Structure formats: C-alpha cells, structure tokens
Amino acid sequence: MKTSFATRLGVLTFGSLLVLAGCQASGSSKGESHKTSSSVAEDASKTQEQSLGSHDHEHDHSHAHDKETEKIYEGYFKNSQVKDRPLSDWEGDWQSVYPYLQDGTLDEVFSYKSKHDDKTAEEYKEYYKKGYKTDVDRIFIQKDTVTFFKNGKGYSGKYTYDGYEILTYDAGNRGVRYIFKRAKEAEGLPQYIQFSDHSIDPTKAGHYHLYWGDDRKALLDEVKNWPTYYPSEMDGHDIAHEMMAH
C-alpha cells in the first residue's frame, strides 16, 4: 500500500464555487481496484490545527456502544473492515452548519468542549470557523444526482462511485474518504466530491463532512476546511445538542 505525503495547502476554485484544497500530493494511489491508499499529513504548518484536534485527526463522535465499533469511529480499524458504499448512504436534504456558527447558535458547543479540554471556547470557535466555512449552504442528494445550492441557486449533476481512500494521520488514527466523480461536465459543479462521516461500511449517514474540487489527490490532503452538513429538518438547537452528545 502506497503512502502519500501532504505538502502544503492552497485554494481551489471550480465554476462559481470556492473551497480550500490541498496542493498536489505525491505518491498517492487508488490501487488496482480503485479502493485504498494511505496518506500521512506531515506539513509543519498543520501543527496548530493538530494541537486543536484537527477534525479528521480527533473526531469526537463515539456514536456506537460496543467497543469494537467505537474504535472504528475513533479511527482505528483494519483495512479488511472497510467496505464500498453507495451514494444512497448520503441521500437526502442537507444543510450547512456554518450559518449556525456565524449566528452564535453553536457557541454552547464550544463552551462545552472548553470544559473538557485546555482550549478556550473562543479558540474552538476560531478553529471550527475555518473548518465549517463554505458558501454552499444546502446539498440535496437523490439517487445518483447531487445538487449544490449557493446563494439560492441550485447546480445539479450526476456522480458515479470512484472508490475510497484510507488516510493515516500523524496521531496514528485513520479515516476513510468515499469518493464520487462527476459523470459529465455540469455548470458550477466540482469533478470530485469526497464524503467523511466516520463510518467505514454501508450505513445511512446522520451527518457528514464533504470535500470537493477538481483534483482528486489534492483533496485527500485537505485537513483545514471540512464543510459539515446535517439534515435540513434539524434546527440549530438540535444540531448543537447532537454535537455535544458525541
């Protein structure tokens, strides 16, 4: 299994959408079946993010009750446990949590976190402000079609499964990105979207972090910006308490 080394992060644009993405990584491979590779983040510029608990590195989501599954959510699993997943795992109407950070709804989450760590609520808020930042405030997924909503306008296109990538972080834990590729050219849409929801086999997502852009490998190195989406029927209060519950 090959390992890719993160170098530095830059800004990637597509159409009218803008996201943060990593610069080209070297040595990354999808493998013969387009499924797995390892990626180790080594850029010294990421030290501050890691000290705050880089979201991919230190997920707080212990959704499961049994010890084995809990380890998976914390990022410790065997390659053989990782399975392909269909786009239907993320089907539904999803809203960005970024507006709730901006209007102060999530302040109680950061205050709660600060009581369980040596970081202040303001430090947490600044960290998540970078992580959640996005101008795509809604995403609708139905069958093989993904619609991005920006400033009230929707951009739709079909996506096909392009395998998964297993990423290894400095802390020793790992994560899985499930990747889908745009089937054909479409206005305002990225060529690739990558889901991370702390699951490693077919499971209906309760929320997810989404990475998107036109460079598949570069996106795998992104650890600073991870727009996060919860079901649109949830209000900010429900989302905040869901975050604190995990």
N, C-alpha and C positions, 0 to 999 in steps of 0.2 A: 504493500500500500504506500503510495507516494505522499509526501508531505509538502504543503505549500506554505511559504513564509510571507507574512504580511509585511509590506514595506512602508507605505505611507497612505494617507487618505486625501482625497480631493473632492471635487464637486462634479457630479454627472447630471446632465440635463437631457430630457427627451421631450420633443414636442413642446408643449406649454407647461409640462410638469418638471419639478426640480426636486432632486433628492441628493443626500450625501452618499457617496460611494467610495470604496477603496480604489487606489490605483492598481494597475495590472499586477497580479501576483504571479510568481514564477513557480514552475514545477507542479502545478495542480493537475490532477487527472480524474476523470469520471470513471475510469476503469473500463474494462471490456463490456460490461453490462450497463454502463452509464449510471452507476449507483453510488459508489463510495469513494471518498478520498479524505485525507486528514489535513487540517490547516492549523498551524501554530502561530499565534499572534506574538511577534517579537519586537515590534516597533516601540522604542523607548518613549515616544510621545504618548503612548497609551497608558503610561504609569498612573497618571492621575485618575483616569477613568476606572482602572482596575482597583485602585485604592478605595474608590467609592462603591465598588461592587459592580463592575461592568455587567450590564444586564444579561448578556449572553453567558458571562462567566459565573455569576452568582444569582441565579434565579431563586426567588423566594417561594416558588409555587410548589408546595407539597400537597398536591391535590389528592394523592392516594393515601390509603390507610395501611396497606401491607408494606412491609419493609422493602421487599424487592422492587415494587413499583415506585416507592418513594425514592429509592436510589436512582431510578431512571429519570425522575423529574429533577433530581439534583444534578444530573449529568453524568451518571456512572452506569454504564451498560456495556454489553458485549455487542460486537458488530452483528453477530447472528440474530440478535433480538430486533434489529431494525428491519422494518418491512416497507414495501411500497404503499403509497396512499393515493386515493383518488381525489380529484378536485372537490367532489361532493362532501368531503370532510369539512370543508370551509364554506359550504353553500349557505346562503342567507343574506340578510341585510345588516351591514356592519357600520358602526360609527367610530370616528377617531376620538381618542380620549384627550387629545391636545387641547380642545376648547375648554374642557373641564379643568385642566391645569391652569390655563390662562385666566379663567374667571374665579379661581380660588377654591373651587369645589374639592379639589384633591389635596388641599392643604392639610386636612386631618390625616391623610395617608402619610405625608412626610413627617408630620408631628409624631405619629405613631412609630414610624421607623426610627426616628431620632431617639426615642426612649429605649430602644433595643440595640443601640449602637453608639459609637463615639462621634458620629457625624451629626451636625445640626439639621434642623428641619429645612433651613434655607439652603444648606449645601445639597441636600437631597433634591430640593425643588430645582435648583440650577442644573443638577445632573439630569433629571428627568425632562427638564425643559428642552435640552439638546436631544435627548433620546426620542421623545414623543413628537418633536416638531415635524409638521407636514402641512401642505396646503390641499391635500386630498382628504376631505372631511367625511366622506362616505364611500363605501365599496359594496357593490351588490354582485353576488355570485349565484348563477343559476346554470346548472348542467355544466357545459364547457365554456360558458360566456362570463367574462368578468367586466364589470362596469365601474370605472373610476369617476367620482364626482368631484369637480373642482369649481369653486365659485358658482355652484348651482348648475353647472353644465356637465352632462354625462358623456364619457368616452367608452365605447364598448368594443370588445374584440374576443375572439375565441383563443383559448390556450390549451396546449397539449402537454402531457406529462413528460418531463425531461430528467427524471431520476432524482436521487437525493445525494447530499454530501454530508459526511460526518466531519465535524470540525473539532479539533482539540485545542484547548486553551492553556495559557500559562499555568493556571491554577491546577491543572490536571483533569478537570472535568471536561465533558464534551457536550456537543449539541448537534442536532440534525436540521438541515435546511431541505425542505421539499420544494422542488423547482418545476416551474411550468413555463413553456415557451410560447410566445405569440405565434398563432398558426399562419397569419399573413399580415401584411402591412395594414396598420389602422391608425387613424389620426389620434394624437395625444396619448398613445399607449406605449409602455416600455416593452422591449423584446422579451425580458425575463421578469418573473415575479418569484420570490422565494419566501416560503412560509416557515415560521418557527413558532411552535405552540407547546413545546416541552413534551410532546408525545412522539413515539418512535414506531408506531404501528397504526393501522386504521382505527381512528377514533374521531367522533364528532367534536370539533373544536368549540371551546367555551369562549375563547378569545385568542388572538394571535398577534404576532409581530410580523410585519411584512417589509421586505426589502425589494426594491425594483430598480431596473435600469437596463441598459443595452449591453453590458459587459458581464457575462456570467461569472467569470473568475474573480473580477474585481469586487463584485457584490459579496463574495464569501469573506472578504477581509473587513467588511463594514461592521464596526462594533460601537460606533458613537451615536448613530441615528437609526432607530428601530420603531417607526410609526406603529402604534398599537391600536387594535380595533376590538370593540365589544359589540354584542348585539344591539341593534338600533332601538329595540324596545326598552332597554335598560336606561334609567335616568342616572345622573351624575352621582347621586347619593348611593344608589345600588352598586354602581361600579366601584366607588371608593371603599365600600364595605366588603365587596368581593376581593379587592386587592389586599385589604388588611386581614382577611380570613385566610389568605395564603402566604 
